[in-house]
Amino acid sequence: MGNEKYVPENVVTVRFHSSVREVKYKFCRCTKLKKVIMNEGLQRIPSTSFTNCVALEEVVIPSTLRWIGDSAFNNCYQLKKLVLNEGLLQLGAWTFGGCSSLECITIPSTVMIVQD
């Protein structure tokens, strides 16, 4: 945990640059974060990247995403809808644990591993 980089707490919207292939920062302290727009080309969301983003309502997932780590979106209470695209291969344990407002999630047929 010593080399983890955290995003400032007051961030409301994030748009990833087109060169990003893996989320390298932790957004878990961003309690005001409402929207995340991920770029085409992004392949990995590591464990706990967006855990406890309690105001997060919208996440735009690219078609290039292949792997979502454990508890990546855990306790994102305001997240209501999420579309995961064909090409996603693995969902970690508790990826959406505690997402009590989640009404709809589409899990593509390409997902080979869902950890519990």
C-alpha positions in Angstrom: 0.0 0.0 0.0 3.0 2.3 0.3 3.2 3.2 -3.4 -0.5 3.8 -4.0 -1.4 7.2 -5.4 -4.7 8.7 -4.3 -6.8 11.2 -6.3 -7.7 14.4 -4.4 -11.0 14.0 -2.4 -12.9 16.8 -4.0 -12.9 15.4 -7.6 -16.4 15.2 -9.1 -15.8 14.0 -12.6 -12.9 12.0 -14.1 -12.2 11.5 -17.8 -9.2 9.1 -18.5 -6.7 10.1 -21.2 -6.6 8.0 -24.3 -3.2 6.6 -23.4 -4.3 5.0 -20.1 -4.3 1.1 -20.2 -4.7 0.5 -16.4 -6.1 2.6 -13.6 -3.0 3.5 -11.6 -4.7 5.7 -8.9 -7.0 5.0 -6.1 -10.3 6.9 -6.1 -11.5 5.4 -2.8 -11.3 8.7 -0.9 -13.3 10.6 -3.5 -16.7 10.8 -1.7 -17.9 13.5 -4.1 -17.0 11.7 -7.4 -20.2 11.3 -9.5 -19.0 10.4 -13.0 -16.1 8.4 -14.5 -15.5 8.3 -18.2 -13.0 5.6 -19.1 -11.1 5.7 -22.4 -11.1 3.1 -25.2 -7.9 1.2 -24.7 -8.3 0.8 -20.9 -7.8 -2.9 -20.1 -7.6 -3.2 -16.3 -9.3 -1.8 -13.2 -7.3 -3.0 -10.2 -8.8 -4.1 -6.9 -10.5 -1.3 -4.7 -9.9 1.4 -7.3 -13.3 3.0 -6.7 -14.3 1.5 -3.4 -16.3 3.9 -1.2 -17.0 6.4 -3.9 -20.4 6.8 -2.3 -21.7 9.5 -4.7 -20.7 7.7 -7.9 -23.7 7.5 -10.2 -22.3 6.9 -13.7 -19.3 4.9 -15.1 -18.7 4.7 -18.8 -16.9 1.4 -19.4 -14.9 0.9 -22.6 -15.2 -2.1 -24.9 -11.5 -2.8 -24.4 -11.8 -3.5 -20.7 -10.7 -7.1 -19.9 -10.3 -7.3 -16.1 -12.0 -5.8 -13.1 -10.3 -6.5 -9.7 -11.8 -7.4 -6.3 -14.0 -4.8 -4.7 -13.3 -2.3 -7.5 -16.7 -0.6 -7.1 -17.5 -1.8 -3.6 -19.8 0.5 -1.6 -20.6 2.8 -4.5 -24.1 3.3 -3.1 -25.4 5.6 -5.8 -24.4 3.5 -8.8 -27.6 2.5 -10.5 -26.8 1.1 -13.9 -23.6 -0.4 -15.4 -23.1 -1.9 -18.8 -20.1 -4.3 -19.2 -19.1 -4.9 -22.8 -18.3 -8.1 -24.7 -14.6 -8.8 -24.3 -14.5 -8.5 -20.5 -12.9 -11.7 -19.3 -12.8 -11.5 -15.5 -14.7 -10.0 -12.6 -13.1 -10.0 -9.1 -14.8 -10.9 -5.8 -17.1 -8.3 -4.4 -16.7 -6.1 -7.5 -20.1 -4.5 -6.9 -20.6 -5.5 -3.2 -22.6 -2.9 -1.3 -23.9 -1.2 -4.5 -27.4 -1.1 -3.0 -28.8 1.2 -5.7 -27.6 -1.0 -8.6 -30.8 -1.8 -10.6 -29.3 -3.2 -13.8 -26.0 -4.8 -14.7 -25.2 -6.6 -17.9 -22.5 -9.3 -17.7 -21.2 -10.2 -21.1 -20.9 -13.8 -22.4 -17.1 -13.4 -22.7 -16.7 -13.4 -18.9 -14.9 -16.6 -18.1 -14.1 -16.0 -14.4 -16.3 -14.6 -11.7 -14.6 -14.8 -8.3 -16.6 -15.1 -5.2 
